[in-house]
């Protein structure tokens, strides 16, 4: 070890600098690590995905390897076991890694294979949150948010210790990765992080009580036949925020019958009509499906065009394709007419769907128990019966044989 250039003490050449801060915490450490890993991947034949900066793709003849990097956690999967193992061996020669085998747990996500595909949930993470906030023995509730609840900025007393509320909401935000059914409720309580009050804490605890009754639920992924349709369901709650009167946008995006993306977010500006708020939500869904189309193309998934957008507002569907409404819509920002351009090019189609059949309704407002339960079945699935509980799999296959399929995934 030597003194760093520019800081050499000639009178004490044998001295070294004392480090007051860990190298892992330096600002340039993540960039340097990513640069080193990406340089290695590019040198062995991978190319960088244009749609996702953390995805690298390797193609060799008919075989392919996908490499997903998150800091120092890695998921790698491929179509050939031999090619995949050869790459893992090469990665081990260049870096000090630990091969944890078939993917089963990654960044708090539990991956469980079943007869029709995979179930991804956060059972252990959710259990730890319930235990941390002493809610393991509380009575569960049937909905994450009461249909009659209206959260405002000024109602109720300020919390003496807002840190507990902020930790709870931060944990809930991570739970939405696999639980779109709580996305709206978490979005609602997240708006009061700066000055939380008693009703906000009660609402956050209610979400955890709802989670207690649905701990094993998660996202189900099953094989799709090619080519497959990419479709989006878009909805908006016009002027739903009592403080700012801004609307809430929500959309669900399906690849075939599998949910792959969703969003529940308050719009940045006030909409002057329900049609305008629905149109803005359609524009957001259109932008997301455009990006997903690029990503799926890089992954070798051939989708069937046009991409289908479903909306329960007739005026918004007309605005997407009919410029006659210009006099009434010219105040809408020009970037939202991105949707109209996509429709004109033929890459997207907007269709009307009755409100009763709109699953994105779950992402824009609190619902009653019956309606909420019905829509949840279209978003998340319960955990399949465990072999440990004595219930055999439908195909009587051991779990390891499902994991060790040709399209297996590994984590490091």
Beta strands, then each sheet from edge to edge (+ up, - down):
strand 1: 47-48
strand 2: 55-60
strand 3: 63-70
strand 4: 73-78
strand 5: 105-106
strand 6: 109-114
strand 7: 117-121
strand 8: 219-222
strand 9: 228-237
strand 10: 248-255
strand 11: 258-266
strand 12: 303-311
strand 13: 348-352
strand 14: 409-411
sheet 1: 1+ 2- 3+ 4- 14+
sheet 2: 5+ 6- 7+ 8-
sheet 3: 11+ 10- 9+ 12+ 13+
end
